[in-house]
Amino acid sequence: MTGEFEKALSETEFLNLVKKAFHLKVLKHTPLLNKSIKKVAFCGGSGAFLIKNAINSGSDAYISADIKYHEFLMLNPKY
């Protein structure tokens, strides 16, 4: 599923919005890229298999309930 905000958010604004919406104290995310977030892809379950779809949809961010360890590392060569 994808959706768009009317107005783009900064990465920090977006992450804070996600934390607030899901009542989270901690949110694991990839390194910040200093880009705005307007289009977001979302998967309510384990969504590692949808990462390429999210990228191909032009989404600026992807929210998933669970990303497998190795897929997360592929997106984060820094780790």
mmCIF file of the N, C-alpha and C atoms, coordinates in Angstrom:
data_MODEL
# 
_entry.id   MODEL 
# 
loop_
_atom_site.group_PDB 
_atom_site.id 
_atom_site.type_symbol 
_atom_site.label_atom_id 
_atom_site.label_alt_id 
_atom_site.label_comp_id 
_atom_site.label_asym_id 
_atom_site.label_entity_id 
_atom_site.label_seq_id 
_atom_site.pdbx_PDB_ins_code 
_atom_site.Cartn_x 
_atom_site.Cartn_y 
_atom_site.Cartn_z 
_atom_site.occupancy 
_atom_site.B_iso_or_equiv 
_atom_site.pdbx_formal_charge 
_atom_site.auth_seq_id 
_atom_site.auth_comp_id 
_atom_site.auth_asym_id 
_atom_site.auth_atom_id 
_atom_site.pdbx_PDB_model_num 
ATOM 1   N N  . MET A 1 1  ? 0.849  -1.160 0.000  1.00 0.00 ? 1  MET A N  1 
ATOM 2   C CA . MET A 1 1  ? 0.000  0.000  0.000  1.00 0.00 ? 1  MET A CA 1 
ATOM 3   C C  . MET A 1 1  ? 0.902  1.234  0.000  1.00 0.00 ? 1  MET A C  1 
ATOM 4   N N  . THR A 1 2  ? 0.527  2.228  -0.768 1.00 0.00 ? 2  THR A N  1 
ATOM 5   C CA . THR A 1 2  ? 1.269  3.487  -0.763 1.00 0.00 ? 2  THR A CA 1 
ATOM 6   C C  . THR A 1 2  ? 0.305  4.644  -0.534 1.00 0.00 ? 2  THR A C  1 
ATOM 7   N N  . GLY A 1 3  ? 0.848  5.734  -0.053 1.00 0.00 ? 3  GLY A N  1 
ATOM 8   C CA . GLY A 1 3  ? 0.073  6.942  0.154  1.00 0.00 ? 3  GLY A CA 1 
ATOM 9   C C  . GLY A 1 3  ? 0.995  8.140  0.114  1.00 0.00 ? 3  GLY A C  1 
ATOM 10  N N  . GLU A 1 4  ? 0.415  9.311  -0.009 1.00 0.00 ? 4  GLU A N  1 
ATOM 11  C CA . GLU A 1 4  ? 1.208  10.534 -0.074 1.00 0.00 ? 4  GLU A CA 1 
ATOM 12  C C  . GLU A 1 4  ? 0.678  11.578 0.898  1.00 0.00 ? 4  GLU A C  1 
ATOM 13  N N  . PHE A 1 5  ? 1.617  12.303 1.489  1.00 0.00 ? 5  PHE A N  1 
ATOM 14  C CA . PHE A 1 5  ? 1.260  13.457 2.300  1.00 0.00 ? 5  PHE A CA 1 
ATOM 15  C C  . PHE A 1 5  ? 0.961  14.620 1.375  1.00 0.00 ? 5  PHE A C  1 
ATOM 16  N N  . GLU A 1 6  ? 0.103  15.535 1.810  1.00 0.00 ? 6  GLU A N  1 
ATOM 17  C CA . GLU A 1 6  ? -0.151 16.744 1.018  1.00 0.00 ? 6  GLU A CA 1 
ATOM 18  C C  . GLU A 1 6  ? 1.115  17.577 0.907  1.00 0.00 ? 6  GLU A C  1 
ATOM 19  N N  . LYS A 1 7  ? 1.844  17.651 2.014  1.00 0.00 ? 7  LYS A N  1 
ATOM 20  C CA . LYS A 1 7  ? 3.070  18.444 2.080  1.00 0.00 ? 7  LYS A CA 1 
ATOM 21  C C  . LYS A 1 7  ? 4.196  17.514 2.531  1.00 0.00 ? 7  LYS A C  1 
ATOM 22  N N  . ALA A 1 8  ? 5.331  17.606 1.868  1.00 0.00 ? 8  ALA A N  1 
ATOM 23  C CA . ALA A 1 8  ? 6.475  16.769 2.232  1.00 0.00 ? 8  ALA A CA 1 
ATOM 24  C C  . ALA A 1 8  ? 6.951  17.087 3.650  1.00 0.00 ? 8  ALA A C  1 
ATOM 25  N N  . LEU A 1 9  ? 7.437  16.055 4.334  1.00 0.00 ? 9  LEU A N  1 
ATOM 26  C CA . LEU A 1 9  ? 7.974  16.182 5.688  1.00 0.00 ? 9  LEU A CA 1 
ATOM 27  C C  . LEU A 1 9  ? 9.475  15.962 5.661  1.00 0.00 ? 9  LEU A C  1 
ATOM 28  N N  . SER A 1 10 ? 10.159 16.524 6.631  1.00 0.00 ? 10 SER A N  1 
ATOM 29  C CA . SER A 1 10 ? 11.570 16.182 6.792  1.00 0.00 ? 10 SER A CA 1 
ATOM 30  C C  . SER A 1 10 ? 11.636 14.762 7.334  1.00 0.00 ? 10 SER A C  1 
ATOM 31  N N  . GLU A 1 11 ? 12.779 14.138 7.227  1.00 0.00 ? 11 GLU A N  1 
ATOM 32  C CA . GLU A 1 11 ? 12.919 12.775 7.749  1.00 0.00 ? 11 GLU A CA 1 
ATOM 33  C C  . GLU A 1 11 ? 12.622 12.716 9.240  1.00 0.00 ? 11 GLU A C  1 
ATOM 34  N N  . THR A 1 12 ? 13.096 13.691 9.977  1.00 0.00 ? 12 THR A N  1 
ATOM 35  C CA . THR A 1 12 ? 12.867 13.716 11.425 1.00 0.00 ? 12 THR A CA 1 
ATOM 36  C C  . THR A 1 12 ? 11.382 13.894 11.740 1.00 0.00 ? 12 THR A C  1 
ATOM 37  N N  . GLU A 1 13 ? 10.717 14.783 11.018 1.00 0.00 ? 13 GLU A N  1 
ATOM 38  C CA . GLU A 1 13 ? 9.271  14.964 11.206 1.00 0.00 ? 13 GLU A CA 1 
ATOM 39  C C  . GLU A 1 13 ? 8.528  13.666 10.906 1.00 0.00 ? 13 GLU A C  1 
ATOM 40  N N  . PHE A 1 14 ? 8.920  12.994 9.833  1.00 0.00 ? 14 PHE A N  1 
ATOM 41  C CA . PHE A 1 14 ? 8.280  11.740 9.453  1.00 0.00 ? 14 PHE A CA 1 
ATOM 42  C C  . PHE A 1 14 ? 8.481  10.671 10.522 1.00 0.00 ? 14 PHE A C  1 
ATOM 43  N N  . LEU A 1 15 ? 9.717  10.502 10.986 1.00 0.00 ? 15 LEU A N  1 
ATOM 44  C CA . LEU A 1 15 ? 9.992  9.484  12.003 1.00 0.00 ? 15 LEU A CA 1 
ATOM 45  C C  . LEU A 1 15 ? 9.228  9.768  13.295 1.00 0.00 ? 15 LEU A C  1 
ATOM 46  N N  . ASN A 1 16 ? 9.163  11.033 13.689 1.00 0.00 ? 16 ASN A N  1 
ATOM 47  C CA . ASN A 1 16 ? 8.398  11.395 14.892 1.00 0.00 ? 16 ASN A CA 1 
ATOM 48  C C  . ASN A 1 16 ? 6.904  11.123 14.706 1.00 0.00 ? 16 ASN A C  1 
ATOM 49  N N  . LEU A 1 17 ? 6.391  11.366 13.517 1.00 0.00 ? 17 LEU A N  1 
ATOM 50  C CA . LEU A 1 17 ? 4.987  11.083 13.222 1.00 0.00 ? 17 LEU A CA 1 
ATOM 51  C C  . LEU A 1 17 ? 4.705  9.583  13.304 1.00 0.00 ? 17 LEU A C  1 
ATOM 52  N N  . VAL A 1 18 ? 5.600  8.763  12.763 1.00 0.00 ? 18 VAL A N  1 
ATOM 53  C CA . VAL A 1 18 ? 5.436  7.306  12.824 1.00 0.00 ? 18 VAL A CA 1 
ATOM 54  C C  . VAL A 1 18 ? 5.471  6.835  14.280 1.00 0.00 ? 18 VAL A C  1 
ATOM 55  N N  . LYS A 1 19 ? 6.437  7.343  15.043 1.00 0.00 ? 19 LYS A N  1 
ATOM 56  C CA . LYS A 1 19 ? 6.525  6.964  16.461 1.00 0.00 ? 19 LYS A CA 1 
ATOM 57  C C  . LYS A 1 19 ? 5.245  7.311  17.206 1.00 0.00 ? 19 LYS A C  1 
ATOM 58  N N  . LYS A 1 20 ? 4.728  8.501  16.953 1.00 0.00 ? 20 LYS A N  1 
ATOM 59  C CA . LYS A 1 20 ? 3.514  8.942  17.642 1.00 0.00 ? 20 LYS A CA 1 
ATOM 60  C C  . LYS A 1 20 ? 2.302  8.122  17.194 1.00 0.00 ? 20 LYS A C  1 
ATOM 61  N N  . ALA A 1 21 ? 2.164  7.890  15.891 1.00 0.00 ? 21 ALA A N  1 
ATOM 62  C CA . ALA A 1 21 ? 0.999  7.174  15.361 1.00 0.00 ? 21 ALA A CA 1 
ATOM 63  C C  . ALA A 1 21 ? 0.924  5.735  15.870 1.00 0.00 ? 21 ALA A C  1 
ATOM 64  N N  . PHE A 1 22 ? 2.090  5.106  16.049 1.00 0.00 ? 22 PHE A N  1 
ATOM 65  C CA . PHE A 1 22 ? 2.113  3.708  16.483 1.00 0.00 ? 22 PHE A CA 1 
ATOM 66  C C  . PHE A 1 22 ? 2.465  3.558  17.962 1.00 0.00 ? 22 PHE A C  1 
ATOM 67  N N  . HIS A 1 23 ? 2.517  4.679  18.680 1.00 0.00 ? 23 HIS A N  1 
ATOM 68  C CA . HIS A 1 23 ? 2.806  4.677  20.124 1.00 0.00 ? 23 HIS A CA 1 
ATOM 69  C C  . HIS A 1 23 ? 4.114  3.928  20.420 1.00 0.00 ? 23 HIS A C  1 
ATOM 70  N N  . LEU A 1 24 ? 5.162  4.300  19.704 1.00 0.00 ? 24 LEU A N  1 
ATOM 71  C CA . LEU A 1 24 ? 6.461  3.636  19.849 1.00 0.00 ? 24 LEU A CA 1 
ATOM 72  C C  . LEU A 1 24 ? 7.416  4.468  20.688 1.00 0.00 ? 24 LEU A C  1 
ATOM 73  N N  . LYS A 1 25 ? 8.196  3.800  21.501 1.00 0.00 ? 25 LYS A N  1 
ATOM 74  C CA . LYS A 1 25 ? 9.276  4.464  22.223 1.00 0.00 ? 25 LYS A CA 1 
ATOM 75  C C  . LYS A 1 25 ? 10.557 4.411  21.408 1.00 0.00 ? 25 LYS A C  1 
ATOM 76  N N  . VAL A 1 26 ? 10.712 3.338  20.625 1.00 0.00 ? 26 VAL A N  1 
ATOM 77  C CA . VAL A 1 26 ? 11.915 3.125  19.816 1.00 0.00 ? 26 VAL A CA 1 
ATOM 78  C C  . VAL A 1 26 ? 11.493 2.786  18.392 1.00 0.00 ? 26 VAL A C  1 
ATOM 79  N N  . LEU A 1 27 ? 12.216 3.309  17.430 1.00 0.00 ? 27 LEU A N  1 
ATOM 80  C CA . LEU A 1 27 ? 11.952 3.047  16.020 1.00 0.00 ? 27 LEU A CA 1 
ATOM 81  C C  . LEU A 1 27 ? 13.281 2.794  15.329 1.00 0.00 ? 27 LEU A C  1 
ATOM 82  N N  . LYS A 1 28 ? 13.450 1.629  14.751 1.00 0.00 ? 28 LYS A N  1 
ATOM 83  C CA . LYS A 1 28 ? 14.680 1.315  14.029 1.00 0.00 ? 28 LYS A CA 1 
ATOM 84  C C  . LYS A 1 28 ? 14.514 1.756  12.579 1.00 0.00 ? 28 LYS A C  1 
ATOM 85  N N  . HIS A 1 29 ? 15.510 2.482  12.089 1.00 0.00 ? 29 HIS A N  1 
ATOM 86  C CA . HIS A 1 29 ? 15.428 2.988  10.722 1.00 0.00 ? 29 HIS A CA 1 
ATOM 87  C C  . HIS A 1 29 ? 16.808 3.000  10.085 1.00 0.00 ? 29 HIS A C  1 
ATOM 88  N N  . THR A 1 30 ? 16.808 3.128  8.795  1.00 0.00 ? 30 THR A N  1 
ATOM 89  C CA . THR A 1 30 ? 18.063 3.234  8.055  1.00 0.00 ? 30 THR A CA 1 
ATOM 90  C C  . THR A 1 30 ? 18.667 4.619  8.293  1.00 0.00 ? 30 THR A C  1 
ATOM 91  N N  . PRO A 1 31 ? 19.930 4.816  7.921  1.00 0.00 ? 31 PRO A N  1 
ATOM 92  C CA . PRO A 1 31 ? 20.545 6.140  8.099  1.00 0.00 ? 31 PRO A CA 1 
ATOM 93  C C  . PRO A 1 31 ? 19.760 7.225  7.345  1.00 0.00 ? 31 PRO A C  1 
ATOM 94  N N  . LEU A 1 32 ? 19.698 8.393  7.937  1.00 0.00 ? 32 LEU A N  1 
ATOM 95  C CA . LEU A 1 32 ? 19.002 9.521  7.309  1.00 0.00 ? 32 LEU A CA 1 
ATOM 96  C C  . LEU A 1 32 ? 19.768 9.982  6.079  1.00 0.00 ? 32 LEU A C  1 
ATOM 97  N N  . LEU A 1 33 ? 19.020 10.364 5.046  1.00 0.00 ? 33 LEU A N  1 
ATOM 98  C CA . LEU A 1 33 ? 19.612 10.769 3.773  1.00 0.00 ? 33 LEU A CA 1 
ATOM 99  C C  . LEU A 1 33 ? 19.458 12.260 3.496  1.00 0.00 ? 33 LEU A C  1 
ATOM 100 N N  . ASN A 1 34 ? 18.868 12.991 4.452  1.00 0.00 ? 34 ASN A N  1 
ATOM 101 C CA . ASN A 1 34 ? 18.631 14.420 4.287  1.00 0.00 ? 34 ASN A CA 1 
ATOM 102 C C  . ASN A 1 34 ? 17.753 14.710 3.065  1.00 0.00 ? 34 ASN A C  1 
ATOM 103 N N  . LYS A 1 35 ? 16.665 13.958 2.959  1.00 0.00 ? 35 LYS A N  1 
ATOM 104 C CA . LYS A 1 35 ? 15.714 14.189 1.876  1.00 0.00 ? 35 LYS A CA 1 
ATOM 105 C C  . LYS A 1 35 ? 14.316 14.285 2.464  1.00 0.00 ? 35 LYS A C  1 
ATOM 106 N N  . SER A 1 36 ? 13.411 14.862 1.698  1.00 0.00 ? 36 SER A N  1 
ATOM 107 C CA . SER A 1 36 ? 12.043 15.002 2.190  1.00 0.00 ? 36 SER A CA 1 
ATOM 108 C C  . SER A 1 36 ? 11.257 13.712 1.937  1.00 0.00 ? 36 SER A C  1 
ATOM 109 N N  . ILE A 1 37 ? 10.221 13.531 2.738  1.00 0.00 ? 37 ILE A N  1 
ATOM 110 C CA . ILE A 1 37 ? 9.365  12.354 2.648  1.00 0.00 ? 37 ILE A CA 1 
ATOM 111 C C  . ILE A 1 37 ? 7.967  12.804 2.242  1.00 0.00 ? 37 ILE A C  1 
ATOM 112 N N  . LYS A 1 38 ? 7.522  12.354 1.094  1.00 0.00 ? 38 LYS A N  1 
ATOM 113 C CA . LYS A 1 38 ? 6.173  12.669 0.632  1.00 0.00 ? 38 LYS A CA 1 
ATOM 114 C C  . LYS A 1 38 ? 5.387  11.389 0.342  1.00 0.00 ? 38 LYS A C  1 
ATOM 115 N N  . LYS A 1 39 ? 5.980  10.464 -0.421 1.00 0.00 ? 39 LYS A N  1 
ATOM 116 C CA . LYS A 1 39 ? 5.306  9.210  -0.741 1.00 0.00 ? 39 LYS A CA 1 
ATOM 117 C C  . LYS A 1 39 ? 5.848  8.099  0.155  1.00 0.00 ? 39 LYS A C  1 
ATOM 118 N N  . VAL A 1 40 ? 4.925  7.336  0.755  1.00 0.00 ? 40 VAL A N  1 
ATOM 119 C CA . VAL A 1 40 ? 5.304  6.294  1.714  1.00 0.00 ? 40 VAL A CA 1 
ATOM 120 C C  . VAL A 1 40 ? 4.644  4.976  1.322  1.00 0.00 ? 40 VAL A C  1 
ATOM 121 N N  . ALA A 1 41 ? 5.434  3.903  1.349  1.00 0.00 ? 41 ALA A N  1 
ATOM 122 C CA . ALA A 1 41 ? 4.917  2.549  1.155  1.00 0.00 ? 41 ALA A CA 1 
ATOM 123 C C  . ALA A 1 41 ? 4.790  1.903  2.529  1.00 0.00 ? 41 ALA A C  1 
ATOM 124 N N  . PHE A 1 42 ? 3.790  1.041  2.695  1.00 0.00 ? 42 PHE A N  1 
ATOM 125 C CA . PHE A 1 42 ? 3.497  0.459  4.003  1.00 0.00 ? 42 PHE A CA 1 
ATOM 126 C C  . PHE A 1 42 ? 3.118  -1.008 3.865  1.00 0.00 ? 42 PHE A C  1 
ATOM 127 N N  . CYS A 1 43 ? 3.657  -1.838 4.762  1.00 0.00 ? 43 CYS A N  1 
ATOM 128 C CA . CYS A 1 43 ? 3.265  -3.244 4.867  1.00 0.00 ? 43 CYS A CA 1 
ATOM 129 C C  . CYS A 1 43 ? 3.069  -3.555 6.339  1.00 0.00 ? 43 CYS A C  1 
ATOM 130 N N  . GLY A 1 44 ? 1.919  -4.069 6.702  1.00 0.00 ? 44 GLY A N  1 
ATOM 131 C CA . GLY A 1 44 ? 1.596  -4.323 8.100  1.00 0.00 ? 44 GLY A CA 1 
ATOM 132 C C  . GLY A 1 44 ? 2.259  -5.551 8.689  1.00 0.00 ? 44 GLY A C  1 
ATOM 133 N N  . GLY A 1 45 ? 2.852  -6.377 7.878  1.00 0.00 ? 45 GLY A N  1 
ATOM 134 C CA . GLY A 1 45 ? 3.507  -7.583 8.382  1.00 0.00 ? 45 GLY A CA 1 
ATOM 135 C C  . GLY A 1 45 ? 4.977  -7.597 8.045  1.00 0.00 ? 45 GLY A C  1 
ATOM 136 N N  . SER A 1 46 ? 5.505  -8.799 7.938  1.00 0.00 ? 46 SER A N  1 
ATOM 137 C CA . SER A 1 46 ? 6.897  -8.944 7.545  1.00 0.00 ? 46 SER A CA 1 
ATOM 138 C C  . SER A 1 46 ? 7.003  -8.563 6.080  1.00 0.00 ? 46 SER A C  1 
ATOM 139 N N  . GLY A 1 47 ? 7.726  -7.527 5.790  1.00 0.00 ? 47 GLY A N  1 
ATOM 140 C CA . GLY A 1 47 ? 7.690  -6.969 4.440  1.00 0.00 ? 47 GLY A CA 1 
ATOM 141 C C  . GLY A 1 47 ? 8.992  -6.952 3.693  1.00 0.00 ? 47 GLY A C  1 
ATOM 142 N N  . ALA A 1 48 ? 9.932  -7.796 4.055  1.00 0.00 ? 48 ALA A N  1 
ATOM 143 C CA . ALA A 1 48 ? 11.218 -7.794 3.361  1.00 0.00 ? 48 ALA A CA 1 
ATOM 144 C C  . ALA A 1 48 ? 11.046 -8.067 1.873  1.00 0.00 ? 48 ALA A C  1 
ATOM 145 N N  . PHE A 1 49 ? 10.101 -8.936 1.531  1.00 0.00 ? 49 PHE A N  1 
ATOM 146 C CA . PHE A 1 49 ? 9.912  -9.297 0.127  1.00 0.00 ? 49 PHE A CA 1 
ATOM 147 C C  . PHE A 1 49 ? 9.327  -8.147 -0.704 1.00 0.00 ? 49 PHE A C  1 
ATOM 148 N N  . LEU A 1 50 ? 8.851  -7.090 -0.043 1.00 0.00 ? 50 LEU A N  1 
ATOM 149 C CA . LEU A 1 50 ? 8.254  -5.950 -0.749 1.00 0.00 ? 50 LEU A CA 1 
ATOM 150 C C  . LEU A 1 50 ? 9.191  -4.745 -0.867 1.00 0.00 ? 50 LEU A C  1 
ATOM 151 N N  . ILE A 1 51 ? 10.412 -4.874 -0.397 1.00 0.00 ? 51 ILE A N  1 
ATOM 152 C CA . ILE A 1 51 ? 11.346 -3.737 -0.440 1.00 0.00 ? 51 ILE A CA 1 
ATOM 153 C C  . ILE A 1 51 ? 11.531 -3.232 -1.865 1.00 0.00 ? 51 ILE A C  1 
ATOM 154 N N  . LYS A 1 52 ? 11.769 -4.132 -2.801 1.00 0.00 ? 52 LYS A N  1 
ATOM 155 C CA . LYS A 1 52 ? 11.976 -3.713 -4.199 1.00 0.00 ? 52 LYS A CA 1 
ATOM 156 C C  . LYS A 1 52 ? 10.730 -3.049 -4.767 1.00 0.00 ? 52 LYS A C  1 
ATOM 157 N N  . ASN A 1 53 ? 9.540  -3.558 -4.395 1.00 0.00 ? 53 ASN A N  1 
ATOM 158 C CA . ASN A 1 53 ? 8.301  -2.927 -4.856 1.00 0.00 ? 53 ASN A CA 1 
ATOM 159 C C  . ASN A 1 53 ? 8.191  -1.503 -4.334 1.00 0.00 ? 53 ASN A C  1 
ATOM 160 N N  . ALA A 1 54 ? 8.553  -1.302 -3.078 1.00 0.00 ? 54 ALA A N  1 
ATOM 161 C CA . ALA A 1 54 ? 8.490  0.040  -2.486 1.00 0.00 ? 54 ALA A CA 1 
ATOM 162 C C  . ALA A 1 54 ? 9.443  0.984  -3.207 1.00 0.00 ? 54 ALA A C  1 
ATOM 163 N N  . ILE A 1 55 ? 10.634 0.506  -3.492 1.00 0.00 ? 55 ILE A N  1 
ATOM 164 C CA . ILE A 1 55 ? 11.615 1.322  -4.219 1.00 0.00 ? 55 ILE A CA 1 
ATOM 165 C C  . ILE A 1 55 ? 11.086 1.649  -5.612 1.00 0.00 ? 55 ILE A C  1 
ATOM 166 N N  . ASN A 1 56 ? 10.592 0.630  -6.317 1.00 0.00 ? 56 ASN A N  1 
ATOM 167 C CA . ASN A 1 56 ? 10.098 0.821  -7.688 1.00 0.00 ? 56 ASN A CA 1 
ATOM 168 C C  . ASN A 1 56 ? 8.855  1.702  -7.751 1.00 0.00 ? 56 ASN A C  1 
ATOM 169 N N  . SER A 1 57 ? 8.117  1.814  -6.654 1.00 0.00 ? 57 SER A N  1 
ATOM 170 C CA . SER A 1 57 ? 6.914  2.661  -6.645 1.00 0.00 ? 57 SER A CA 1 
ATOM 171 C C  . SER A 1 57 ? 7.266  4.141  -6.527 1.00 0.00 ? 57 SER A C  1 
ATOM 172 N N  . GLY A 1 58 ? 8.555  4.420  -6.255 1.00 0.00 ? 58 GLY A N  1 
ATOM 173 C CA . GLY A 1 58 ? 8.969  5.813  -6.091 1.00 0.00 ? 58 GLY A CA 1 
ATOM 174 C C  . GLY A 1 58 ? 8.753  6.335  -4.685 1.00 0.00 ? 58 GLY A C  1 
ATOM 175 N N  . SER A 1 59 ? 8.508  5.432  -3.757 1.00 0.00 ? 59 SER A N  1 
ATOM 176 C CA . SER A 1 59 ? 8.280  5.851  -2.370 1.00 0.00 ? 59 SER A CA 1 
ATOM 177 C C  . SER A 1 59 ? 9.559  6.413  -1.757 1.00 0.00 ? 59 SER A C  1 
ATOM 178 N N  . ASP A 1 60 ? 9.377  7.422  -0.926 1.00 0.00 ? 60 ASP A N  1 
ATOM 179 C CA . ASP A 1 60 ? 10.497 8.036  -0.219 1.00 0.00 ? 60 ASP A CA 1 
ATOM 180 C C  . ASP A 1 60 ? 10.816 7.285  1.069  1.00 0.00 ? 60 ASP A C  1 
ATOM 181 N N  . ALA A 1 61 ? 9.843  6.520  1.578  1.00 0.00 ? 61 ALA A N  1 
ATOM 182 C CA . ALA A 1 61 ? 10.032 5.768  2.816  1.00 0.00 ? 61 ALA A CA 1 
ATOM 183 C C  . ALA A 1 61 ? 9.205  4.490  2.736  1.00 0.00 ? 61 ALA A C  1 
ATOM 184 N N  . TYR A 1 62 ? 9.620  3.499  3.511  1.00 0.00 ? 62 TYR A N  1 
ATOM 185 C CA . TYR A 1 62 ? 8.913  2.220  3.572  1.00 0.00 ? 62 TYR A CA 1 
ATOM 186 C C  . TYR A 1 62 ? 8.761  1.835  5.034  1.00 0.00 ? 62 TYR A C  1 
ATOM 187 N N  . ILE A 1 63 ? 7.539  1.569  5.441  1.00 0.00 ? 63 ILE A N  1 
ATOM 188 C CA . ILE A 1 63 ? 7.244  1.158  6.812  1.00 0.00 ? 63 ILE A CA 1 
ATOM 189 C C  . ILE A 1 63 ? 6.832  -0.309 6.783  1.00 0.00 ? 63 ILE A C  1 
ATOM 190 N N  . SER A 1 64 ? 7.457  -1.091 7.638  1.00 0.00 ? 64 SER A N  1 
ATOM 191 C CA . SER A 1 64 ? 7.130  -2.504 7.757  1.00 0.00 ? 64 SER A CA 1 
ATOM 192 C C  . SER A 1 64 ? 7.157  -2.892 9.227  1.00 0.00 ? 64 SER A C  1 
ATOM 193 N N  . ALA A 1 65 ? 6.334  -3.863 9.582  1.00 0.00 ? 65 ALA A N  1 
ATOM 194 C CA . ALA A 1 65 ? 6.326  -4.343 10.966 1.00 0.00 ? 65 ALA A CA 1 
ATOM 195 C C  . ALA A 1 65 ? 7.588  -5.132 11.277 1.00 0.00 ? 65 ALA A C  1 
ATOM 196 N N  . ASP A 1 66 ? 8.205  -5.712 10.256 1.00 0.00 ? 66 ASP A N  1 
ATOM 197 C CA . ASP A 1 66 ? 9.374  -6.545 10.496 1.00 0.00 ? 66 ASP A CA 1 
ATOM 198 C C  . ASP A 1 66 ? 10.188 -6.685 9.216  1.00 0.00 ? 66 ASP A C  1 
ATOM 199 N N  . ILE A 1 67 ? 11.451 -6.371 9.288  1.00 0.00 ? 67 ILE A N  1 
ATOM 200 C CA . ILE A 1 67 ? 12.389 -6.600 8.193  1.00 0.00 ? 67 ILE A CA 1 
ATOM 201 C C  . ILE A 1 67 ? 13.408 -7.609 8.691  1.00 0.00 ? 67 ILE A C  1 
ATOM 202 N N  . LYS A 1 68 ? 13.648 -8.615 7.899  1.00 0.00 ? 68 LYS A N  1 
ATOM 203 C CA . LYS A 1 68 ? 14.620 -9.636 8.283  1.00 0.00 ? 68 LYS A CA 1 
ATOM 204 C C  . LYS A 1 68 ? 16.012 -9.029 8.407  1.00 0.00 ? 68 LYS A C  1 
ATOM 205 N N  . TYR A 1 69 ? 16.794 -9.614 9.277  1.00 0.00 ? 69 TYR A N  1 
ATOM 206 C CA . TYR A 1 69 ? 18.132 -9.122 9.615  1.00 0.00 ? 69 TYR A CA 1 
ATOM 207 C C  . TYR A 1 69 ? 18.985 -8.872 8.365  1.00 0.00 ? 69 TYR A C  1 
ATOM 208 N N  . HIS A 1 70 ? 19.096 -9.845 7.487  1.00 0.00 ? 70 HIS A N  1 
ATOM 209 C CA . HIS A 1 70 ? 19.985 -9.708 6.331  1.00 0.00 ? 70 HIS A CA 1 
ATOM 210 C C  . HIS A 1 70 ? 19.483 -8.673 5.326  1.00 0.00 ? 70 HIS A C  1 
ATOM 211 N N  . GLU A 1 71 ? 18.178 -8.566 5.165  1.00 0.00 ? 71 GLU A N  1 
ATOM 212 C CA . GLU A 1 71 ? 17.634 -7.547 4.271  1.00 0.00 ? 71 GLU A CA 1 
ATOM 213 C C  . GLU A 1 71 ? 17.879 -6.149 4.837  1.00 0.00 ? 71 GLU A C  1 
ATOM 214 N N  . PHE A 1 72 ? 17.769 -6.009 6.148  1.00 0.00 ? 72 PHE A N  1 
ATOM 215 C CA . PHE A 1 72 ? 18.056 -4.717 6.770  1.00 0.00 ? 72 PHE A CA 1 
ATOM 216 C C  . PHE A 1 72 ? 19.518 -4.343 6.536  1.00 0.00 ? 72 PHE A C  1 
ATOM 217 N N  . LEU A 1 73 ? 20.409 -5.309 6.667  1.00 0.00 ? 73 LEU A N  1 
ATOM 218 C CA . LEU A 1 73 ? 21.829 -5.050 6.448  1.00 0.00 ? 73 LEU A CA 1 
ATOM 219 C C  . LEU A 1 73 ? 22.114 -4.677 4.999  1.00 0.00 ? 73 LEU A C  1 
ATOM 220 N N  . MET A 1 74 ? 21.396 -5.271 4.063  1.00 0.00 ? 74 MET A N  1 
ATOM 221 C CA . MET A 1 74 ? 21.596 -4.925 2.652  1.00 0.00 ? 74 MET A CA 1 
ATOM 222 C C  . MET A 1 74 ? 21.232 -3.465 2.402  1.00 0.00 ? 74 MET A C  1 
ATOM 223 N N  . LEU A 1 75 ? 20.232 -2.962 3.119  1.00 0.00 ? 75 LEU A N  1 
ATOM 224 C CA . LEU A 1 75 ? 19.831 -1.568 2.964  1.00 0.00 ? 75 LEU A CA 1 
ATOM 225 C C  . LEU A 1 75 ? 20.731 -0.625 3.751  1.00 0.00 ? 75 LEU A C  1 
ATOM 226 N N  . ASN A 1 76 ? 21.531 -1.194 4.655  1.00 0.00 ? 76 ASN A N  1 
ATOM 227 C CA . ASN A 1 76 ? 22.370 -0.416 5.554  1.00 0.00 ? 76 ASN A CA 1 
ATOM 228 C C  . ASN A 1 76 ? 23.804 -0.927 5.535  1.00 0.00 ? 76 ASN A C  1 
ATOM 229 N N  . PRO A 1 77 ? 24.540 -0.684 4.492  1.00 0.00 ? 77 PRO A N  1 
ATOM 230 C CA . PRO A 1 77 ? 25.923 -1.202 4.450  1.00 0.00 ? 77 PRO A CA 1 
ATOM 231 C C  . PRO A 1 77 ? 26.786 -0.648 5.579  1.00 0.00 ? 77 PRO A C  1 
ATOM 232 N N  . LYS A 1 78 ? 26.321 0.413  6.211  1.00 0.00 ? 78 LYS A N  1 
ATOM 233 C CA . LYS A 1 78 ? 27.055 1.027  7.325  1.00 0.00 ? 78 LYS A CA 1 
ATOM 234 C C  . LYS A 1 78 ? 27.101 0.111  8.543  1.00 0.00 ? 78 LYS A C  1 
ATOM 235 N N  . TYR A 1 79 ? 26.094 -0.773 8.701  1.00 0.00 ? 79 TYR A N  1 
ATOM 236 C CA . TYR A 1 79 ? 26.008 -1.622 9.884  1.00 0.00 ? 79 TYR A CA 1 
ATOM 237 C C  . TYR A 1 79 ? 26.891 -2.830 9.773  1.00 0.00 ? 79 TYR A C  1 
# 
